[in-house]
Each structure stands twice: as structure tokens, then as C-alpha cells.
């Protein structure tokens, strides 16, 4: 809580306010089901215990003032309730600004300005959803400060709208859903087409999840993320000339093999192969967990990475070095990239008594191969976005 105390101190000093309320939204990892969310398939993410804090209070006027401890060089971002358009000069501030704009547009009575100080524990560009985290912490602080009654899935959908329309990233709903709906100790199996979901306890016993950060910064808007989505949509449109299919997630593996030749484009076939088979892997992974078979779960993670490398082509040298080194080490059940790829993070399920050896060996190989160091964190699975009570702050 030391950083939270610093954030509260910054809030008091920057805004000369003493009555700030504290809100939190976690980061997320996706255990399996990558690039399936916008393809109408299943994902299996979970919320982390670290994320983004916001200390906030209402003002008497319409002014909105925001400050991020992560971007001190940007200074204070200031605008009014009547100035909620995207502004390049507001940089990181466009994420909370977009959430304010779309919640107001949706009819929620946001009728006063605010002072807000943010602090994010999630490395920017690491693929652990720092942007969705700041969107969702803004959602819950608006809910709290203005005593709004808002369905949590409606808030999640507004967060996705910010990402897609305000920021311009053509991403799916997984990140906001995992962060908004996370549950301590559980993963979430989410059908991204219907938004049906179920919680599954992650009982890893003598193992835990280690996050491996390439420290290669990834910008979704600057990457080939939108290109991959366009390729999937083009392939689906071509298939619909033959049979009506709503999404790649609606197609079984057998149906894909039956109709793939109709696509007539090898790139589209590879992208679709990943989307269809990854969706099936994700459902099988949950079944394996329910049986307590973490060995099979780990093997499905490995298959996921291979497909992301060979069919979807979103891994790269940094992620492949981390994952392929992890595969060789004793005590590792499975490893794969997580997030959009092109840098960011990978995850591994590792025996607790092998953790130090794992970090040392993977770290050494990564630095030798890539030339700079990776970072490692043990991932603890926590609850979703919420207000932090005064009792929790103590």
C-alpha cells in the first residue's frame, strides 16, 4: 500500500484536497484463448492483484483536473465537462476522458467536475491491460462519486467502446471484462459472442503463475493488431460466400478443415486456423482444470503459443525466447505469450520450489539472446474493479 499512500499524498498536494476516495482496477492476464475475443470465441482471463489506483473527489464547478504519477512530465491534464473530445496533447488522459464522455453520453448524471490522481503499477505496453485498467478504474470512480446505478457489464462495454472509438484500437471485450468482473482465485471462461461467462477456481496447488515481461514496449495502435483483425474479417467474409457463419468462434475444427479451401488465401487460412483451434483449446483447458489435470492445461498452453507463433505470427524473438527457454526447464507445466503479442508478456506455470531457478535460467538466456533483461513477477489472482474502503487502506 506504500504507492497508494504516495498517490493519496500527491492528490492532496496537487489539488489541495483532503477528502479523496480511493478506487482500484486490476491488470489482467489471459491464461489461454488469445486473439479469440474479436473472433467470437472463448477466452480464459483472470484479474491480478496489482493494477491502477485513483484518488478522486467531486468539485463544485465543471472543471476536471487529472494527474498521473506515471507520467509526471505530462503535468496536469485539465478540461471541462463541456470539452470531452479526444485531444492528442492529453496523451494518457484520453483513456479516463473517453470513459467520462461515454458514460455521460449514455445518460448517467455526471454533473460536476472532478480532481483525480492516478497511479498505475502495470508496466505500460507490457500487454497486461494498463489501458483497460485505467478505463475501468475511471468507471468505478464515476459510479462511486456520483452514486450511479450501472450494470457492471454495461460499464465493461463502455470501456470497450472507449478503446475502439475514442482511442482507435479495434480490440475485443476481454480486457475490460476480466478487469471489471474478476474474482479472487478464479479465472473467467467468457464467450465473447454471447457474453455468457462462468468462474473457474484456479487450484494450482504446488505451482503458481509467473509473468515474464520482455520489456519490449508494445503499442497496440502502432502494431499489426488491427491488421490481424482485418485479415480474420476478410477471411470470414469470403467464407460467407459459401456458408453463413457469424464468427470463427462458431466454427468447429472439423468444419474449418472442410471449408478452409474456400478462403483461397493462405494468410487468411492461417489466421482462421488459429482462431478456430484456439477457441477449442480454451474450452478444453477449462475441462482439464475441472478434472484437476494441470498437466493437460499446460500442454494446451504450449499448443496455444505454437499456433500464435506459426499461424497468427504475433510472437517475435523476445516472446519466443522466454517461452521456448521455459519449455526446457524442469518444473514447468506450460508457457505461452499472453496479450496481443508483438512484445509484452508471457506466462508460465512453474513449480513453487523451482521459482528461483526458473527466473535465474530464463533471465540469463533472455539477456544473452536479446541483449537486455526481462522482468519477472509471481501472479496472484484477485478481485475486479472496486472502491477501496478506509479499512482496506489501513
C-alpha positions as CSV (number, residue, x, y, z in Angstrom):
1,X,0.0,0.0,0.0
2,X,3.0,2.3,0.0
3,X,2.4,3.5,-3.5
4,X,-1.3,4.1,-2.6
5,X,-0.1,6.3,0.3
6,X,2.1,8.2,-2.2
7,X,-0.8,8.6,-4.6
8,X,-3.0,10.0,-1.7
9,X,-0.2,12.4,-0.8
10,X,0.1,13.6,-4.4
11,X,-3.6,14.1,-4.6
12,X,-3.6,16.3,-1.5
13,X,-0.6,18.3,-2.7
14,X,-1.6,18.7,-6.4
15,X,-5.2,19.6,-5.8
16,X,-5.2,21.0,-2.2
17,X,-7.9,18.5,-1.4
18,X,-8.3,16.3,1.7
19,X,-11.4,14.2,1.1
20,X,-10.4,11.9,-1.7
21,X,-12.0,8.5,-2.1
22,X,-9.8,5.6,-3.4
23,X,-10.6,3.3,-6.3
24,X,-8.8,0.4,-7.9
25,X,-8.9,-1.7,-11.1
26,X,-6.5,-4.6,-11.6
27,X,-4.4,-5.6,-14.5
28,X,-5.2,-9.0,-16.2
29,X,-3.5,-11.9,-17.7
30,X,-5.1,-14.3,-20.2
31,X,-4.4,-17.9,-19.4
32,X,-5.5,-19.2,-22.8
33,X,-7.7,-18.0,-25.7
34,X,-5.6,-15.4,-27.5
35,X,-7.0,-13.3,-30.3
36,X,-10.3,-15.2,-30.0
37,X,-12.3,-12.4,-28.4
38,X,-12.9,-10.3,-31.5
39,X,-13.3,-13.6,-33.5
40,X,-16.4,-14.6,-31.4
41,X,-14.7,-17.3,-29.4
42,X,-13.9,-18.1,-25.8
43,X,-11.2,-16.6,-23.6
44,X,-10.0,-17.5,-20.1
45,X,-8.5,-14.5,-18.3
46,X,-8.1,-13.6,-14.7
47,X,-7.7,-10.3,-12.8
48,X,-4.4,-9.6,-11.0
49,X,-3.8,-8.2,-7.5
50,X,-1.9,-5.2,-9.0
51,X,-3.3,-2.5,-11.2
52,X,-4.3,1.1,-11.2
53,X,-5.3,3.3,-8.2
54,X,-7.3,6.5,-8.5
55,X,-7.8,9.0,-5.7
56,X,-10.7,11.3,-6.6
57,X,-13.3,13.8,-5.3
58,X,-16.0,15.9,-6.9
59,X,-15.7,19.7,-7.5
60,X,-18.3,22.4,-7.2
61,X,-17.7,23.5,-10.8
62,X,-17.4,21.7,-14.2
63,X,-13.5,21.6,-14.3
64,X,-11.8,18.2,-14.5
65,X,-8.2,18.0,-13.4
66,X,-6.2,14.8,-13.6
67,X,-2.6,13.9,-12.8
68,X,-0.7,10.6,-13.3
69,X,2.2,9.7,-11.2
70,X,3.3,7.5,-14.1
71,X,3.6,10.5,-16.5
72,X,4.9,13.4,-14.3
73,X,6.4,15.0,-17.4
74,X,2.9,15.5,-18.8
75,X,1.9,17.6,-15.9
76,X,-1.8,18.1,-15.0
77,X,-4.4,17.3,-17.7
78,X,-7.2,19.8,-17.4
79,X,-10.5,20.2,-19.3
80,X,-14.2,20.8,-18.6
81,X,-17.4,18.7,-18.8
82,X,-18.1,20.6,-22.0
83,X,-14.7,19.6,-23.5
84,X,-14.8,15.8,-23.7
85,X,-13.3,15.4,-27.2
86,X,-10.2,13.3,-27.9
87,X,-7.0,15.5,-27.7
88,X,-3.6,14.3,-28.8
89,X,-1.9,16.6,-26.3
90,X,-3.8,15.0,-23.4
91,X,-2.0,11.7,-24.2
92,X,-2.7,9.1,-21.4
93,X,-5.6,11.4,-20.2
94,X,-7.7,10.4,-23.2
95,X,-8.5,7.0,-21.6
96,X,-10.3,8.4,-18.5
97,X,-11.6,11.3,-20.6
98,X,-13.2,8.8,-23.0
99,X,-14.8,7.0,-20.1
100,X,-16.3,10.2,-18.7
101,X,-17.5,11.2,-22.2
102,X,-19.2,7.9,-23.0
103,X,-20.8,7.5,-19.5
104,X,-22.2,11.0,-19.7
105,X,-23.4,10.3,-23.3
106,X,-25.1,7.2,-22.1
107,X,-27.3,9.3,-19.8
108,X,-25.5,8.9,-16.5
109,X,-25.8,12.2,-14.5
110,X,-22.2,13.3,-14.3
111,X,-22.9,17.0,-13.4
112,X,-19.8,18.2,-11.6
113,X,-16.1,18.4,-12.3
114,X,-13.5,16.2,-10.5
115,X,-10.0,16.1,-9.3
116,X,-8.3,12.7,-9.9
117,X,-4.8,11.4,-9.2
118,X,-3.8,8.1,-10.8
119,X,-1.0,5.6,-10.1
120,X,-0.6,2.5,-12.2
121,X,1.5,-0.5,-11.1
122,X,1.2,-2.1,-14.5
123,X,4.2,-1.6,-16.8
124,X,2.9,0.4,-19.9
125,X,3.0,-1.6,-23.1
126,X,3.5,-4.9,-21.2
127,X,0.3,-6.5,-22.5
128,X,-1.3,-6.7,-19.0
129,X,-4.0,-4.2,-19.9
130,X,-2.9,-0.9,-18.4
131,X,-5.3,1.0,-20.7
132,X,-8.4,-1.1,-19.8
133,X,-7.4,-0.8,-16.2
134,X,-7.5,3.0,-16.2
135,X,-10.8,2.9,-18.2
136,X,-12.4,0.6,-15.6
137,X,-11.0,2.5,-12.5
138,X,-12.5,5.6,-14.1
139,X,-15.8,3.8,-14.5
140,X,-16.0,2.7,-10.8
141,X,-14.9,6.1,-9.5
142,X,-17.7,7.8,-11.5
143,X,-20.1,5.1,-10.2
144,X,-18.9,5.9,-6.6
145,X,-18.6,9.7,-6.7
146,X,-22.0,10.2,-8.4
147,X,-23.8,7.4,-6.7
148,X,-24.7,5.9,-10.1
149,X,-26.6,2.7,-10.7
150,X,-24.8,1.0,-13.5
151,X,-24.8,-2.7,-14.5
152,X,-21.2,-3.9,-14.4
153,X,-21.3,-5.5,-17.9
154,X,-22.7,-2.2,-19.3
155,X,-19.6,-0.4,-17.8
156,X,-17.4,-3.1,-19.4
157,X,-19.0,-2.4,-22.8
158,X,-18.5,1.3,-22.4
159,X,-14.8,0.7,-21.6
160,X,-14.5,-1.3,-24.8
161,X,-16.2,1.5,-26.7
162,X,-13.6,3.9,-25.4
163,X,-10.8,1.7,-26.7
164,X,-12.5,1.1,-30.1
165,X,-14.0,4.5,-30.9
166,X,-12.3,7.1,-28.7
167,X,-8.7,5.7,-28.8
168,X,-9.0,3.9,-32.1
169,X,-7.8,0.3,-31.2
170,X,-10.0,-2.4,-32.8
171,X,-9.8,-4.7,-29.7
172,X,-12.3,-7.1,-28.2
173,X,-14.0,-7.1,-24.9
174,X,-11.8,-9.5,-22.9
175,X,-9.6,-6.9,-21.1
176,X,-12.4,-4.8,-19.7
177,X,-14.5,-7.8,-18.8
178,X,-11.7,-9.5,-16.9
179,X,-10.8,-6.3,-15.0
180,X,-14.4,-5.4,-14.3
181,X,-15.7,-8.9,-13.4
182,X,-12.6,-10.5,-11.9
183,X,-13.0,-12.8,-8.8
184,X,-10.3,-13.7,-6.3
185,X,-8.7,-17.1,-7.0
186,X,-10.7,-17.6,-10.2
187,X,-10.4,-17.5,-14.0
188,X,-13.3,-16.5,-16.1
189,X,-14.4,-18.5,-19.1
190,X,-16.1,-15.9,-21.3
191,X,-17.9,-16.5,-24.6
192,X,-17.1,-13.2,-26.3
193,X,-20.0,-13.6,-28.8
194,X,-22.8,-14.0,-26.2
195,X,-21.0,-12.6,-23.1
196,X,-22.1,-15.7,-21.2
197,X,-19.4,-16.4,-18.6
198,X,-18.6,-18.7,-15.7
199,X,-16.0,-18.6,-12.9
200,X,-13.5,-21.5,-12.5
201,X,-11.3,-21.8,-9.4
202,X,-7.6,-22.0,-10.3
203,X,-6.3,-24.6,-7.9
204,X,-2.7,-24.9,-8.9
205,X,-1.5,-26.5,-5.6
206,X,2.3,-26.7,-5.7
207,X,2.5,-24.5,-8.8
208,X,2.0,-20.8,-9.5
209,X,1.8,-18.5,-12.5
210,X,4.9,-16.4,-13.3
211,X,4.6,-13.4,-15.6
212,X,7.7,-12.8,-17.8
213,X,7.9,-9.3,-19.2
214,X,10.0,-8.9,-22.4
215,X,10.4,-5.2,-21.5
216,X,9.9,-4.6,-25.2
217,X,7.2,-2.0,-25.2
218,X,4.2,-2.7,-27.4
219,X,1.7,0.0,-28.7
220,X,-1.5,-1.6,-29.9
221,X,-2.3,1.3,-32.2
222,X,1.2,1.1,-33.7
223,X,1.3,-2.7,-34.0
224,X,-0.1,-5.1,-36.5
225,X,-3.1,-5.8,-34.2
226,X,-5.6,-4.1,-36.4
227,X,-4.1,-5.9,-39.4
228,X,-4.7,-9.3,-37.9
229,X,-8.3,-8.4,-37.2
230,X,-8.8,-7.2,-40.7
231,X,-7.4,-10.5,-42.1
232,X,-9.8,-12.5,-40.0
233,X,-12.8,-10.4,-41.1
234,X,-11.8,-10.7,-44.7
235,X,-11.5,-14.5,-44.5
236,X,-14.8,-14.7,-42.7
237,X,-16.5,-12.6,-45.4
238,X,-15.1,-14.9,-48.1
239,X,-16.3,-18.0,-46.3
240,X,-19.8,-16.4,-46.0
241,X,-20.0,-16.5,-49.8
242,X,-20.3,-20.3,-49.3
243,X,-21.9,-20.9,-46.0
244,X,-23.4,-18.4,-43.4
245,X,-21.0,-18.2,-40.4
246,X,-21.4,-15.5,-37.8
247,X,-17.8,-15.7,-36.5
248,X,-14.8,-18.0,-36.5
249,X,-15.8,-19.0,-32.9
250,X,-19.0,-20.5,-34.3
251,X,-17.0,-23.0,-36.4
252,X,-15.8,-26.4,-35.2
253,X,-12.4,-27.7,-36.1
254,X,-13.9,-30.3,-38.5
255,X,-16.0,-27.6,-40.2
256,X,-12.9,-25.4,-40.6
257,X,-11.0,-28.3,-42.3
258,X,-14.0,-29.0,-44.5
259,X,-14.3,-25.4,-45.8
260,X,-10.8,-23.8,-45.5
261,X,-10.0,-24.3,-49.2
262,X,-12.9,-21.9,-50.0
263,X,-10.9,-19.0,-48.5
264,X,-8.4,-19.1,-51.4
265,X,-5.8,-17.1,-49.4
266,X,-3.1,-18.9,-47.4
267,X,-2.7,-16.0,-44.9
268,X,-6.5,-16.0,-44.2
269,X,-6.4,-19.8,-43.7
270,X,-3.6,-19.5,-41.2
271,X,-5.3,-16.7,-39.2
272,X,-8.6,-18.6,-39.2
273,X,-6.9,-21.9,-38.2
274,X,-5.6,-20.2,-35.1
275,X,-8.9,-18.6,-34.2
276,X,-10.9,-21.9,-34.6
277,X,-8.4,-24.2,-32.9
278,X,-7.6,-21.7,-30.1
279,X,-11.2,-21.5,-29.3
280,X,-11.4,-25.3,-28.9
281,X,-8.3,-25.3,-26.8
282,X,-9.8,-22.8,-24.4
283,X,-12.9,-24.9,-23.8
284,X,-10.7,-28.0,-23.4
285,X,-8.5,-26.1,-20.9
286,X,-11.4,-25.4,-18.6
287,X,-12.5,-29.0,-18.8
288,X,-8.9,-30.0,-17.8
289,X,-8.9,-27.7,-14.8
290,X,-12.2,-29.1,-13.6
291,X,-10.7,-32.5,-13.7
292,X,-7.7,-31.2,-11.8
293,X,-5.4,-32.1,-14.8
294,X,-3.0,-29.2,-14.8
295,X,-0.6,-31.2,-17.0
296,X,-3.1,-31.1,-19.8
297,X,-3.8,-27.5,-19.1
298,X,-0.1,-26.7,-19.5
299,X,0.1,-28.7,-22.8
300,X,-2.8,-26.7,-24.2
301,X,-0.9,-23.5,-23.2
302,X,2.1,-24.8,-25.2
303,X,0.0,-25.5,-28.2
304,X,-1.5,-22.1,-28.0
305,X,1.9,-20.4,-28.2
306,X,2.9,-22.6,-31.2
307,X,-0.2,-21.5,-33.0
308,X,0.3,-17.8,-32.1
309,X,3.9,-18.1,-33.4
310,X,3.2,-20.1,-36.6
311,X,-0.4,-19.4,-37.6
312,X,-1.1,-15.9,-36.2
313,X,2.5,-14.7,-36.3
314,X,2.3,-12.3,-33.4
315,X,5.1,-13.6,-31.1
316,X,8.6,-12.4,-32.2
317,X,12.1,-13.2,-31.0
318,X,11.6,-11.8,-27.5
319,X,8.5,-13.7,-26.6
320,X,9.7,-16.9,-28.3
321,X,13.0,-16.8,-26.3
322,X,11.2,-16.5,-23.0
323,X,8.7,-19.3,-23.8
324,X,11.0,-21.7,-25.5
325,X,13.5,-21.4,-22.7
326,X,10.8,-22.0,-20.2
327,X,9.7,-25.2,-22.0
328,X,13.2,-26.7,-21.5
329,X,13.3,-26.3,-17.7
330,X,12.2,-28.8,-15.0
331,X,9.1,-27.9,-13.0
332,X,7.4,-26.0,-15.9
333,X,3.9,-27.3,-16.7
334,X,3.4,-24.9,-19.7
335,X,4.2,-21.5,-21.1
336,X,2.8,-19.1,-23.7
337,X,2.7,-15.5,-24.7
338,X,-0.3,-13.6,-23.2
339,X,-2.0,-10.5,-24.6
340,X,-1.8,-9.2,-28.1
341,X,1.8,-10.1,-28.7
342,X,4.5,-8.2,-30.6
343,X,6.3,-7.8,-27.3
344,X,4.7,-7.5,-23.9
345,X,4.5,-10.6,-21.6
346,X,4.5,-14.3,-21.5
347,X,3.3,-16.6,-18.6
348,X,4.4,-19.9,-17.3
349,X,3.0,-22.4,-14.7
350,X,6.0,-23.3,-12.6
351,X,6.5,-25.5,-9.5
352,X,6.9,-23.2,-6.5
353,X,10.1,-24.9,-5.4
354,X,11.7,-24.2,-8.8
355,X,10.8,-20.5,-9.0
356,X,14.3,-19.1,-8.2
357,X,16.0,-21.4,-10.6
358,X,13.4,-20.6,-13.3
359,X,13.8,-16.9,-13.0
360,X,17.6,-17.2,-13.0
361,X,17.8,-19.5,-16.0
362,X,15.2,-17.8,-18.2
363,X,16.6,-14.4,-17.3
364,X,20.1,-15.5,-18.2
365,X,19.1,-16.9,-21.6
366,X,17.0,-13.9,-22.4
367,X,19.7,-11.4,-21.7
368,X,22.3,-13.4,-23.6
369,X,20.0,-13.8,-26.7
370,X,18.2,-10.4,-26.6
371,X,20.8,-8.1,-25.0
372,X,18.7,-6.7,-22.2
373,X,16.9,-8.0,-19.1
374,X,13.4,-9.4,-18.7
375,X,11.3,-8.8,-15.6
376,X,9.5,-11.5,-13.6
377,X,6.5,-11.4,-11.3
378,X,4.5,-14.0,-9.5
379,X,0.9,-13.5,-10.5
380,X,-1.7,-13.5,-7.7
381,X,-5.3,-13.6,-8.8
382,X,-7.6,-11.0,-7.3
383,X,-11.0,-9.3,-7.5
384,X,-12.2,-6.9,-10.1
385,X,-12.5,-3.1,-10.2
386,X,-13.9,-1.6,-7.0
387,X,-13.7,1.2,-4.3
388,X,-11.0,0.6,-1.7
389,X,-12.6,1.2,1.7
390,X,-10.9,3.1,4.5
391,X,-10.5,-0.2,6.4
392,X,-8.6,-1.7,3.5
393,X,-6.3,1.4,3.3
394,X,-5.1,0.8,6.8
